[in-house]
Amino acid sequence: MVDTFISMADVNWIKDTCIIQGNFKLKSGLEVSSYFDVHRALNELGTRDKLMMIMSQVLVDANRNGATILAGIESSGAAVAAFLAARHGLDFFLVRKEGRNHGTESLVEAPRGNGQSVVLIDDVTRDGSTSVKAIQKLRACNYNVEAVVAVAYRGMGAEVRLQNEGVRLWAAVFEPDTPTGG
């Protein structure tokens, strides 16, 4: 089950702002007839503020256990998490998708945890594979992931995959992908 607790007007606004119609090939190789581009809402002050207001509602509903840390998956998930953390007075850190061979080389840009609760922020989730990898990285650093909050869930099984990890998925928008063949 995916939880969303925002108005249909807000859901429609996000869809109108972020969904592009056409033929798109996803990283997985799947071809779909629409693309959910969170950058369209993040790039402009007015739309970003509205998106953060909507995501704040979802975060409050999802953060029932009072986590004090938001972890954002690079890159758009981290941007959304940083805005939400500032708005709610929470700590924030970045979870990388892949390691780097420079700087700290850390997959989780945070001090080692001691069992603190974290809400993981993703921009768009489909099958949940990116969120599950981030959860595993956070757990390896001794953080407890309470929930995953996404701007959009595209209906490819993430809720089941996350449930298997003991984590609940919350999303501002549920808009299933429509495969085109390919």
C-alpha positions as CSV (number, residue, x, y, z in Angstrom):
1,M,0.0,0.0,0.0
2,V,1.2,3.5,-0.9
3,D,0.0,6.3,1.3
4,T,-0.8,9.7,0.1
5,F,-2.6,12.4,2.0
6,I,-2.8,15.5,-0.1
7,S,-5.6,17.1,-2.1
8,M,-6.5,16.1,-5.6
9,A,-5.8,19.7,-6.6
10,D,-2.2,19.4,-5.4
11,V,-1.9,16.0,-7.1
12,N,-3.1,17.4,-10.3
13,W,-0.8,20.4,-10.0
14,I,2.2,18.1,-9.6
15,K,1.2,16.0,-12.6
16,D,0.6,19.1,-14.7
17,T,3.9,20.5,-13.7
18,C,6.1,17.4,-13.9
19,I,4.8,14.9,-16.4
20,I,6.0,15.2,-20.0
21,Q,4.2,13.1,-22.6
22,G,6.2,11.4,-25.3
23,N,8.4,8.3,-25.8
24,F,11.1,7.9,-23.2
25,K,13.6,5.2,-22.4
26,L,14.3,4.7,-18.7
27,K,17.6,3.6,-17.2
28,S,16.1,0.1,-16.8
29,G,15.6,-0.1,-20.5
30,L,11.8,0.2,-20.2
31,E,10.2,2.4,-22.7
32,V,7.3,4.5,-21.4
33,S,4.9,7.1,-22.8
34,S,5.4,9.7,-20.1
35,Y,8.3,11.0,-18.0
36,F,8.1,12.4,-14.5
37,D,10.6,15.3,-14.3
38,V,10.9,16.7,-10.8
39,H,13.3,19.3,-12.0
40,R,10.4,21.1,-13.6
41,A,9.0,21.8,-10.1
42,L,12.4,22.4,-8.5
43,N,13.8,24.9,-10.9
44,E,11.5,27.8,-10.3
45,L,10.9,29.5,-6.9
46,G,7.1,29.5,-7.1
47,T,6.7,25.9,-8.2
48,R,9.5,24.8,-5.8
49,D,7.7,26.4,-2.9
50,K,4.4,24.8,-3.8
51,L,6.1,21.4,-4.2
52,M,7.8,21.8,-0.8
53,M,4.5,22.7,0.8
54,I,2.9,19.5,-0.6
55,M,5.9,17.3,0.3
56,S,5.8,18.8,3.8
57,Q,2.3,17.4,4.2
58,V,3.4,14.0,3.1
59,L,6.5,14.1,5.4
60,V,4.4,15.0,8.4
61,D,2.1,12.1,7.8
62,A,5.1,9.7,7.1
63,N,7.2,10.8,10.0
64,R,5.0,9.4,12.8
65,N,7.9,8.1,14.8
66,G,9.6,11.5,15.0
67,A,12.8,10.9,12.9
68,T,15.1,13.9,13.2
69,I,17.1,13.2,10.1
70,L,16.2,13.3,6.4
71,A,18.5,11.4,4.0
72,G,18.1,12.3,0.4
73,I,19.1,10.1,-2.6
74,E,21.2,12.0,-5.0
75,S,20.4,14.1,-6.9
76,S,16.8,15.3,-7.0
77,G,15.9,13.3,-3.8
78,A,18.8,15.1,-2.0
79,A,17.5,18.5,-3.2
80,V,14.0,17.8,-2.0
81,A,15.3,16.4,1.3
82,A,17.5,19.5,1.9
83,F,14.6,21.9,1.4
84,L,12.3,19.8,3.6
85,A,15.0,19.5,6.3
86,A,15.4,23.3,6.4
87,R,11.7,23.8,6.5
88,H,11.1,21.3,9.4
89,G,14.3,22.0,11.4
90,L,15.7,18.5,10.7
91,D,19.2,17.3,10.0
92,F,20.0,16.3,6.4
93,F,22.5,14.2,4.7
94,L,23.1,12.7,1.2
95,V,23.0,9.1,0.1
96,R,25.0,8.5,-3.1
97,K,23.9,6.0,-5.7
98,E,27.5,5.1,-6.5
99,G,30.8,5.5,-4.8
100,R,33.4,8.1,-5.8
101,N,37.1,7.8,-6.0
102,H,37.8,11.2,-4.5
103,G,37.0,13.2,-1.4
104,T,35.7,11.1,1.4
105,E,34.6,8.3,-1.0
106,S,31.5,7.9,1.3
107,L,28.3,6.4,0.1
108,V,26.5,8.1,3.0
109,E,27.7,11.7,3.6
110,A,27.1,11.6,7.4
111,P,28.8,10.6,10.6
112,R,28.3,7.0,11.7
113,G,24.9,6.6,13.2
114,N,23.9,5.1,16.5
115,G,20.5,3.8,15.6
116,Q,18.9,7.1,14.9
117,S,15.7,7.1,12.9
118,V,15.8,8.5,9.3
119,V,13.2,9.3,6.7
120,L,14.6,8.6,3.2
121,I,13.6,11.0,0.4
122,D,13.5,9.9,-3.2
123,D,12.2,11.9,-6.2
124,V,10.6,9.2,-8.3
125,T,10.3,5.6,-7.5
126,R,9.2,2.7,-9.7
127,D,10.4,-0.7,-8.6
128,G,12.1,0.6,-5.4
129,S,15.5,-0.7,-6.3
130,T,17.3,2.6,-5.7
131,S,15.5,3.1,-2.4
132,V,16.3,-0.4,-1.2
133,K,20.0,0.1,-2.0
134,A,19.9,3.4,-0.1
135,I,18.2,1.7,2.9
136,Q,21.0,-0.9,2.9
137,K,23.7,1.8,2.8
138,L,22.0,3.6,5.7
139,R,21.6,0.4,7.7
140,A,25.3,-0.4,7.2
141,C,26.1,3.0,8.8
142,N,23.8,2.2,11.7
143,Y,20.8,4.2,10.8
144,N,17.2,3.0,11.1
145,V,15.0,3.9,8.1
146,E,11.5,4.6,9.2
147,A,9.9,5.5,5.8
148,V,10.6,6.4,2.2
149,V,8.9,9.6,1.0
150,A,8.8,10.1,-2.8
151,V,7.5,12.9,-4.9
152,A,6.1,10.3,-7.3
153,Y,5.4,6.6,-7.3
154,R,5.1,5.2,-10.8
155,G,3.6,1.9,-9.9
156,M,6.2,-0.8,-10.7
157,G,6.3,-2.6,-7.4
158,A,8.2,-0.3,-5.0
159,E,5.7,-0.6,-2.2
160,V,6.1,-4.4,-2.1
161,R,9.9,-4.3,-2.3
162,L,10.0,-1.7,0.5
163,Q,7.5,-3.6,2.6
164,N,9.8,-6.6,2.4
165,E,12.5,-4.3,3.9
166,G,10.2,-3.3,6.7
167,V,9.8,0.2,5.4
168,R,6.6,2.0,4.2
169,L,6.4,4.0,1.1
170,W,4.7,7.4,1.1
171,A,4.2,9.5,-2.1
172,A,2.7,12.8,-3.1
173,V,1.6,11.4,-6.4
174,F,0.7,7.9,-7.7
175,E,0.9,7.9,-11.5
176,P,1.6,4.5,-13.1
177,D,4.0,4.3,-15.9
178,T,2.6,3.2,-19.2
179,P,5.0,0.9,-21.0
180,T,5.1,1.4,-24.8
181,G,6.8,-1.8,-25.9
182,G,10.5,-1.6,-26.6
